[in-house]
Amino acid sequence: MTFWKSLFSKEKPGKTPTNQLTLKERLSALRNLPRFFKLVWETSKWMTIINALLRIIKSATPLAILYVGKLIIDQVILISQHKTTFSSYHLWTLVAIEFGLAILSDSLSRSITLMDSLLGDKFSNHTSVKIMSHAATLDLDQFENSAFYDKLERARQQTIGRTILLSQVLSQVQDLITMAFLAAGLLAFNPWLIILLLVAIIPAFLGEAYFNDKTYALSRRQTPERRELDYVRFLGASDETAKEVKIFNLSGFIINRFKELSGQFYKDNKLLAMRRTVWGTLFTMLGSAGYYGAYVFMIAQATQGKITIGSLTFLAGSFRQLRSLLEGILIRFTSVSQGAVYLQDFFEFFEIQPKIVLATNPVPFPKPIKYGFTFDNVGFRYSNSERWANRHLSFTLRPGEKIALVGENGAGKTTLVKLLARLYDPTEGQILLDGINLREYDLDELRIQIGVIFQDFIRYQMSVNQNIAVGNISEVSNHPLIKSSSEQSMAHPLIERLPNKYEQMLGRRFNNGIDLSGGEWQKIALARAYMKDAQLLILDEPTAALDARAEYEVFQRFAELTKGKTAVLISHRFSTVRMADRIVVLEKGQLVEIGSHEELLQKGGRYAELFRLQAMGYQ
Ligand SMILES: Nc1ncnc2c1ncn2[C@@H]1O[C@H](COP(=O)(O)OP(=O)(O)OP(=O)(O)O)[C@@H](O)[C@H]1O
């Protein structure tokens, strides 16, 4: 597997998630339709009703137009042969009726298209909201899994793709009713013609079913590559990546990968499209042959005087329309059932359940915390990894205590704080809060009581106000709180220098946005920690980009501002770390030392070694 592929695919090479679909599978996929219609109904009840009514009325118009047409032709012939006493008044009335019907039919078609597109837009918005809401309930662990991303991607595609299914299913019902009307006339004339019709179009139906299967299998197989294509497109043309792409001169590398991927897509899709066109043309010819066979038979009947000319046009018209309707219905059946199979992907996404189980009878969160957080032989392994990121962790984080986590890159510091915030549950052992397993507390309440700022915090392309308020979004309009939080994190002076101050748009993506330096962004992100009155504050290297003086001041203040609160900080700077009450030294996920700065220096172990190494760097 190439480097790029390994980034995106966890599937074993050569193993595709789906094969060709059998008719049985197609039919069984149709059972997704009621659930689909429930979603449509949920989207807009009145639009669904109007759409259905318009379509029912529209289904009767083709037969009515054909029948009035027959009456007109018969009238014209009789009048021209002077065989009738009818005045031409009747004839013009009939013409006027047909004209009215034609206008009605056109207006109905346009109204149906309008309703389809309005309902489709609403449906797409409704399902997008549903996807986002469901995604919000899932675990971080699930987001880190590429098979999950494929499902999410397929579900997301469905929000747009499925609006087509909606009009297809409705059109199917409408055409079936129209067909019943038309077939009634033809059946009365000669039932064999209906059979001829069926025989002529079945090959086209089977061909369509076959190629739809191929398209589905191809599109499913291409999901990881399609995600990669989107990612490569993003890498090649985005404000976030432009700097590095230029410096490393990556554009050639990225463009080549894009060409390689898109070229492969084009090749696969072209081959299928060409085969489909050739076979489709052959099958259509067969359908035409059936139609002309029936036409010859009807003409013979008319020349022998067995039917009137009007009846000939009526029957030929009915037959022609029936053929295209039937063809449409059968072909559409394959895409409807195909759509129903795609729906399976959509509903499967909603079936993914979070693994972090919420407490059914949550224990009230202690206010204040009495004994602290206890790690009791905690071990954790990421689901996509064989290695333990944390193992045999046993220590207590006492209330009011400031603990610093140190250790080399990959030692398991961030994982430890993620466990504390219950972004994951331990694989083995348990974390207790005041003697009770963390799982017994309400997750939302736990998150309210814990303020975490991660090293890879998000730089929201939003206003300063919103960027700070994300720490406690319910207070987004509480300007005094936002201001005091920014004062505490030392962001206030820099915000005052911005043209629009707290209303300033940050980032370059939107109009009038201003980008900040790394350290300035960190000060803004740090302000989020002060937006709520959390009992435990976790700072995971959020000061790495601050200059030495700023970091010193931030932590001086931090100690003052978090008096009485429990805090965990991760930092690689020992000048900061030494301010903590106790220091936990991690190595390969395990706790190797714990104690105050002085104790650990005296001990002359790992911490002392790391401390001396850094001190040497400053000499
Ligand atoms: N989402 C993940 N999936 C799989 N493995 C992960 C994931 N995140 C981290 N790891 C692995 O877990 C181990 C511990 O990572 P962690 O991020 O906790 O280290 P850290 O001590 O915070 O490192 P750093 O100082 O570089 O931030 C590492 O070996 C890392 O590769």
The ligand as an SDF file (V2000), in Angstrom:
LIG
                    3D

 31 33  0  0  0  0  0  0  0  0999 V2000
   -5.8990    8.6540   18.6860 N   0  0  0  0  0  0  0  0  0  0  0  0
   -4.9140    7.7910   18.8420 C   0  0  0  0  0  0  0  0  0  0  0  0
   -4.9650    6.5640   18.2820 N   0  0  0  0  0  0  0  0  0  0  0  0
   -3.9730    5.6810   18.4520 C   0  0  0  0  0  0  0  0  0  0  0  0
   -2.8710    5.9080   19.1800 N   0  0  0  0  0  0  0  0  0  0  0  0
   -2.7570    7.1090   19.7570 C   0  0  0  0  0  0  0  0  0  0  0  0
   -3.7650    8.1060   19.6150 C   0  0  0  0  0  0  0  0  0  0  0  0
   -3.3770    9.1990   20.3150 N   0  0  0  0  0  0  0  0  0  0  0  0
   -2.1840    8.8900   20.8640 C   0  0  0  0  0  0  0  0  0  0  0  0
   -1.8120    7.6490   20.5320 N   0  0  0  0  0  0  0  0  0  0  0  0
   -0.5970    6.9440   20.9690 C   0  0  0  0  0  0  0  0  0  0  0  0
   -0.6270    6.8250   22.3930 O   0  0  0  0  0  0  0  0  0  0  0  0
    0.6400    7.0740   22.9510 C   0  0  0  0  0  0  0  0  0  0  0  0
    0.5360    8.1950   23.9830 C   0  0  0  0  0  0  0  0  0  0  0  0
    0.1710    9.3980   23.3310 O   0  0  0  0  0  0  0  0  0  0  0  0
   -0.1010   10.7650   24.0730 P   0  0  0  0  0  0  0  0  0  0  0  0
   -0.6740   11.7250   23.1040 O   0  0  0  0  0  0  0  0  0  0  0  0
   -0.8560   10.4900   25.3170 O   0  0  0  0  0  0  0  0  0  0  0  0
    1.3990   11.2060   24.4400 O   0  0  0  0  0  0  0  0  0  0  0  0
    1.9270   12.5530   25.1040 P   0  0  0  0  0  0  0  0  0  0  0  0
    2.7490   12.1450   26.2790 O   0  0  0  0  0  0  0  0  0  0  0  0
    0.8200   13.5100   25.3440 O   0  0  0  0  0  0  0  0  0  0  0  0
    2.8950   13.0790   23.9390 O   0  0  0  0  0  0  0  0  0  0  0  0
    3.3330   14.5750   23.5350 P   0  0  0  0  0  0  0  0  0  0  0  0
    4.3050   15.0740   24.5490 O   0  0  0  0  0  0  0  0  0  0  0  0
    4.0310   14.3310   22.2200 O   0  0  0  0  0  0  0  0  0  0  0  0
    2.1060   15.3910   23.4020 O   0  0  0  0  0  0  0  0  0  0  0  0
    1.5680    7.4010   21.8010 C   0  0  0  0  0  0  0  0  0  0  0  0
    2.2960    6.2340   21.5130 O   0  0  0  0  0  0  0  0  0  0  0  0
    0.6580    7.7570   20.6610 C   0  0  0  0  0  0  0  0  0  0  0  0
    1.2130    7.3400   19.4470 O   0  0  0  0  0  0  0  0  0  0  0  0
  1  2  1  0
  2  3  1  0
  2  7  2  0
  3  4  2  0
  4  5  1  0
  5  6  2  0
  6  7  1  0
  6 10  1  0
  7  8  1  0
  8  9  2  0
  9 10  1  0
 10 11  1  0
 11 12  1  0
 11 30  1  0
 12 13  1  0
 13 14  1  0
 13 28  1  0
 14 15  1  0
 15 16  1  0
 16 17  2  0
 16 18  1  0
 16 19  1  0
 19 20  1  0
 20 21  2  0
 20 22  1  0
 20 23  1  0
 23 24  1  0
 24 25  2  0
 24 26  1  0
 24 27  1  0
 28 29  1  0
 28 30  1  0
 30 31  1  0
M  END
$$$$
